[in-house]
């Protein structure tokens, strides 16, 4: 089993691929452990049917936004468990670039954030009793702070020391921005300014330095109470550690990158027939990146081997327009400069008309109707003897 397949199967996060019909196509075993449904049950109906009715509208809106090319960094919704309960899941997702709408796949990863949601729900109601507030402030596992307009934490609960190593006294002794990772400071300053202008922070992530010099990723929710006196207004913030989530997201993105590399290599094969003859079957759709990839694979393959004949089989290409026609000719010219001949096979009437309409000079390119005839022609000729033409 390939390494990324092992990672997919053993990941502690919930990994999934969703197709254009809204059905799960691939799921890792963690889904069954968290929700109780078998993988076949989860794949048997549209994913939206597992989403809490109150969350479906927002979920579909997030999916629509995702399909417009906007990656999901964090989105939370509730999923139905087999026992009838619901679990909160925190999502990150991407769509494969360049796919046709009908073939688009959403690659997503989620973590169970039910506990964090429950803790946040317990902290949201404004506490009227100061003693109760103080007790909850001290015992909360969440990271709680208040921030004044001078940029200092006014209060920090003990959870900060448990996570970062800084005591509450150390946290309040210097500007809060000094604890923030240098790369995250501009965005953090802008978010704090927006808070003091009355904007509520629903989700903001940044890195805070631990006392040992390492960093933790924190996810923030914060607001300013406009009813307080302007001179003493505070921003009230709560944060939780999402470092493991960020690491999982990084693992997911690295796995996806490896999958893309594998798919790219498979989409432009360089198949040897003999030491001097190779076939490049081209399938699917050709965009600018794919055209560049075909030319690169062909030229580098010829340069690094003793290949003298490259058979470009275009039978499987969907759209053979002017751009593709010119690219094929450019590839053939490049191969000729390296001492290799080109046979073009699988030409459909649409490509033939394009070539005729453009008046393009095929030059040294030989055309054959089928791949079989192209291979036979190449084998028949002893290119090593220097004969100028292919039959």
C-alpha positions in Angstrom: 0.0 0.0 0.0 1.3 3.4 -0.9 2.3 5.7 2.0 -0.4 8.2 1.4 -3.0 5.4 1.4 -1.7 4.3 4.8 -1.9 7.9 6.0 -5.5 8.1 4.8 -6.5 4.9 6.5 -4.7 5.6 9.8 -5.4 9.4 10.1 -7.1 10.4 13.4 -8.9 13.1 11.5 -12.0 12.6 9.3 -10.9 12.6 5.7 -13.4 12.6 2.8 -13.8 13.1 -0.9 -17.2 14.4 -2.2 -18.3 14.2 -5.8 -20.4 16.6 -7.9 -23.6 14.7 -7.0 -23.1 15.5 -3.3 -22.2 11.9 -2.3 -19.2 10.8 -0.3 -16.8 9.0 -2.7 -14.0 8.2 -0.3 -14.0 8.1 3.5 -11.4 6.9 6.1 -12.3 4.6 9.0 -12.4 7.4 11.5 -15.9 8.3 10.3 -17.3 5.1 11.6 -15.6 5.5 15.0 -16.9 9.1 15.5 -20.4 8.9 14.0 -21.2 5.2 14.2 -22.3 4.8 10.6 -20.6 2.3 8.4 -18.7 3.8 5.4 -21.2 2.1 3.0 -24.1 3.8 4.9 -22.4 7.2 4.7 -21.8 6.8 0.9 -25.4 5.6 0.3 -27.1 9.0 0.3 -26.1 12.7 -0.2 -23.9 14.0 2.6 -26.3 16.8 3.3 -28.8 14.3 4.7 -26.4 13.7 7.6 -26.1 17.4 8.4 -28.3 18.9 11.1 -31.4 20.6 9.5 -30.5 23.9 11.1 -27.0 23.8 9.5 -27.9 22.7 6.0 -28.5 26.1 4.5 -25.1 27.4 5.7 -23.4 24.2 4.7 -24.7 24.4 1.1 -23.7 28.1 0.9 -20.2 27.1 2.0 -20.0 24.4 -0.6 -21.2 26.8 -3.3 -18.5 29.3 -2.2 -15.9 26.5 -2.3 -16.9 25.5 -5.8 -16.2 29.1 -6.8 -12.6 28.6 -6.0 -12.5 29.8 -2.4 -10.9 27.2 -0.1 -12.6 26.5 3.2 -10.1 27.2 6.1 -12.6 26.5 8.9 -16.4 25.8 8.9 -18.3 24.1 11.6 -21.6 22.1 11.4 -23.3 19.3 13.1 -23.4 15.7 11.8 -25.9 13.0 12.7 -24.6 10.0 14.6 -26.2 6.6 14.2 -27.5 6.8 17.8 -29.5 10.0 16.9 -27.2 12.4 18.6 -25.1 15.1 16.8 -21.4 15.9 16.8 -19.9 19.2 15.8 -17.3 18.9 13.1 -14.7 21.6 12.1 -14.0 21.5 8.4 -11.2 22.5 5.9 -11.7 21.7 2.2 -10.3 22.2 -1.3 -11.5 21.6 -4.8 -9.2 20.2 -7.5 -8.3 23.0 -9.9 -9.1 22.6 -13.5 -11.8 20.0 -13.2 -15.0 20.2 -15.2 -18.0 21.2 -12.9 -19.5 17.7 -13.5 -16.2 16.1 -12.4 -15.1 18.3 -9.6 -14.1 16.6 -6.4 -14.1 18.2 -3.0 -11.3 17.0 -0.8 -12.0 17.7 2.9 -10.7 17.0 6.4 -12.6 17.5 9.6 -12.0 17.2 13.3 -14.5 16.6 16.1 -15.0 20.0 17.9 -18.0 19.0 20.0 -16.2 19.6 23.3 -14.9 23.0 22.2 -18.4 24.0 21.1 -19.9 22.9 24.3 -17.3 24.8 26.3 -17.9 27.9 24.2 -21.7 27.6 24.6 -21.2 27.5 28.4 -19.1 30.6 28.3 -21.2 32.7 26.0 -24.0 33.7 28.4 -23.0 36.9 30.2 -22.4 36.0 33.8 -24.0 38.4 36.3 -22.5 37.0 39.4 -18.9 38.2 39.7 -17.9 35.3 42.0 -19.3 32.7 39.6 -17.5 34.5 36.8 -14.2 34.5 38.6 -14.5 30.8 39.4 -15.3 29.9 35.8 -12.6 32.2 34.6 -10.0 30.3 36.7 -11.2 26.8 36.1 -12.0 27.1 32.4 -9.9 24.9 30.1 -10.3 27.5 27.4 -7.9 30.5 27.1 -9.7 33.6 28.4 -8.4 37.2 28.2 -9.5 40.8 28.3 -7.6 43.3 26.2 -7.4 47.0 26.8 -7.1 49.8 24.1 -3.4 50.2 25.0 -2.7 46.7 23.6 -2.2 44.9 27.0 -4.0 41.9 28.3 -5.8 43.1 31.4 -6.7 39.6 32.6 -5.5 36.2 31.5 -6.8 33.0 33.1 -4.6 30.1 34.3 -5.1 28.0 31.2 -2.5 30.3 29.4 0.2 29.0 31.8 -0.9 25.4 31.3 -0.7 25.7 27.5 2.1 28.3 26.8 4.1 28.3 30.1 3.6 32.0 30.8 2.0 33.0 34.1 -1.0 35.4 34.0 1.3 38.0 35.5 3.8 37.5 32.6 1.0 37.7 30.1 -0.2 41.0 31.3 3.2 42.6 31.8 4.0 43.5 28.2 2.1 44.3 25.0 0.2 41.2 23.8 1.5 41.6 20.3 5.0 40.6 21.5 3.7 37.0 22.1 2.4 36.8 18.5 4.5 35.1 15.8 6.2 37.9 13.7 4.5 36.7 10.5 1.0 36.9 12.1 1.4 40.4 13.7 0.1 42.6 10.8 -3.1 40.6 10.6 -3.5 40.4 14.4 -3.1 44.2 14.8 -5.7 44.7 12.1 -8.1 42.3 13.7 -7.7 44.0 17.1 -8.4 47.4 15.6 -11.6 46.1 14.0 -12.7 44.7 17.4 -12.3 48.2 19.0 -14.4 49.6 16.1 -17.2 47.2 17.1 -16.7 44.3 14.8 -17.0 40.8 16.4 -14.4 38.2 15.7 -16.0 34.8 15.0 -12.9 33.0 14.0 -9.3 34.3 13.8 -6.2 32.1 13.9 -2.7 33.1 14.9 0.4 31.7 16.5 1.5 32.5 20.1 4.9 31.9 21.5 5.4 29.4 24.3 7.9 30.1 27.1 10.2 27.4 25.6 10.3 29.2 22.3 7.9 27.0 20.3 4.6 28.3 19.0 1.0 27.1 19.3 -1.8 27.9 16.9 -4.8 29.5 18.6 -8.3 30.0 17.2 -10.1 33.1 18.6 -13.6 34.4 19.2 -13.8 37.9 20.6 -16.0 41.0 21.0 -16.1 44.4 22.6 -19.1 45.4 24.8 -20.2 48.8 23.3 -22.3 49.5 26.5 -19.1 49.9 28.6 -17.6 53.3 29.1 -15.4 54.2 26.2 -12.4 55.0 28.3 -12.4 51.6 30.0 -13.8 49.4 27.2 -12.3 45.9 27.0 -12.2 43.3 24.3 -13.3 39.9 25.7 -11.6 37.0 24.0 -11.6 33.2 24.2 -9.2 31.0 22.3 -8.5 27.3 22.0 -5.5 25.4 20.9 -5.8 24.2 17.2 -2.2 23.2 16.7 -3.1 19.5 16.1 -5.8 20.7 13.7 -3.3 22.8 11.7 -0.9 19.9 11.7 -3.6 17.6 10.4 -4.5 20.2 7.7 -0.8 20.3 6.7 -0.7 16.5 6.5 -3.8 16.5 4.4 -2.4 19.1 2.0 0.9 17.2 1.7 -1.0 14.0 0.9 -3.1 15.8 -1.7 0.0 17.3 -3.3 1.5 13.8 -3.5 -1.7 12.5 -5.1 -1.6 15.4 -7.6 2.0 14.6 -8.5 1.1 10.9 -9.0 -1.9 11.9 -11.2 0.2 14.2 -13.3 2.8 11.6 -13.9 0.0 9.1 -14.9 -1.7 11.7 -17.2 1.4 12.0 -19.4 3.1 8.6 -19.7 6.3 8.1 -21.7 6.0 4.4 -22.7 8.9 2.7 -24.4 8.1 0.2 -27.2 11.8 -0.4 -28.0 15.0 1.4 -27.0 14.4 4.0 -29.8 10.6 4.1 -29.9 8.2 5.5 -27.3 4.4 6.1 -27.2 2.8 9.1 -25.5 -1.0 8.4 -25.2 -2.7 11.7 -24.5 -6.1 11.6 -22.9 -8.6 14.0 -21.3 -8.5 17.8 -21.7 -5.5 20.0 -22.6 -5.1 23.2 -20.7 -2.0 25.5 -20.6 -0.4 23.5 -17.7 -1.1 20.2 -19.4 0.3 21.4 -22.7 3.5 22.5 -21.0 3.7 19.2 -19.1 3.4 17.2 -22.4 6.2 19.2 -24.0 8.4 18.9 -21.0 8.0 15.1 -20.6 8.6 14.6 -24.3 11.7 16.8 -24.6 13.3 15.6 -21.3 12.5 12.0 -22.1 14.2 12.2 -25.5 17.2 14.1 -24.1 17.8 11.6 -21.3 17.4 8.4 -23.5 18.3 7.1 -27.0 14.8 7.6 -28.3 14.5 8.5 -32.0 10.8 8.2 -32.6 8.0 9.6 -30.4 4.5 8.6 -31.2 1.9 11.1 -30.0 -1.4 9.4 -29.8 -4.2 12.0 -29.5 -7.1 9.5 -29.8 -8.2 10.1 -26.2 -8.1 13.9 -26.2 -11.5 15.6 -25.9 -10.9 19.1 -27.4 -8.5 19.5 -30.2 -8.6 23.2 -30.9 -6.2 25.6 -32.5 -4.1 26.0 -29.3 -3.7 22.2 -29.0 -2.8 21.9 -32.7 -0.1 24.5 -32.4 1.2 22.9 -29.2 1.6 19.5 -30.9 3.5 21.0 -33.8 5.7 23.0 -31.4 6.4 19.7 -29.5 7.3 18.0 -32.8 9.7 20.8 -33.7 11.4 20.6 -30.4 11.8 16.9 -30.7 13.3 17.4 -34.2 15.9 19.7 -32.8 16.9 16.9 -30.4 17.2 14.4 -33.3 13.9 12.6 -32.8 11.1 12.1 -35.3 7.4 12.5 -34.5 4.5 10.3 -35.6 1.0 11.8 -34.9 -1.8 9.2 -34.6 -5.5 9.2 -33.7 -6.3 12.4 -35.6 -10.0 13.0 -35.8 -11.8 15.0 -38.5 -12.0 18.0 -36.2 -8.2 18.2 -35.7 -7.6 17.6 -39.4 -9.9 20.5 -40.3 -8.1 22.7 -37.7 -4.7 21.9 -39.2 -6.0 22.5 -42.8 -7.8 25.7 -41.7 -4.6 27.1 -40.1 -2.5 26.2 -43.0 0.1 24.7 -40.6 3.1 23.0 -42.0 3.4 19.5 -40.6 7.0 19.5 -41.6 8.7 16.2 -40.6 5.6 14.9 -38.7 4.3 11.6 -40.0 0.6 11.0 -39.5 -1.1 7.6 -39.1 -4.7 6.6 -38.6 -4.2 4.3 -35.7 -1.7 3.6 -32.9 -1.2 0.1 -34.3 -0.2 1.4 -37.7 2.1 4.0 -36.1 3.9 1.4 -34.1 4.2 -0.8 -37.1 5.6 2.0 -39.2 8.2 2.9 -36.6 9.3 -0.6 -36.1 9.6 -1.1 -39.9 12.1 1.7 -40.2 15.7 1.4 -39.0 16.2 4.9 -37.7 19.6 4.1 -36.5 20.7 3.6 -40.1 19.9 7.2 -40.9 17.1 6.7 -43.4 15.4 10.0 -43.9 11.8 9.1 -44.0 9.3 7.0 -42.1 7.1 4.8 -44.1 
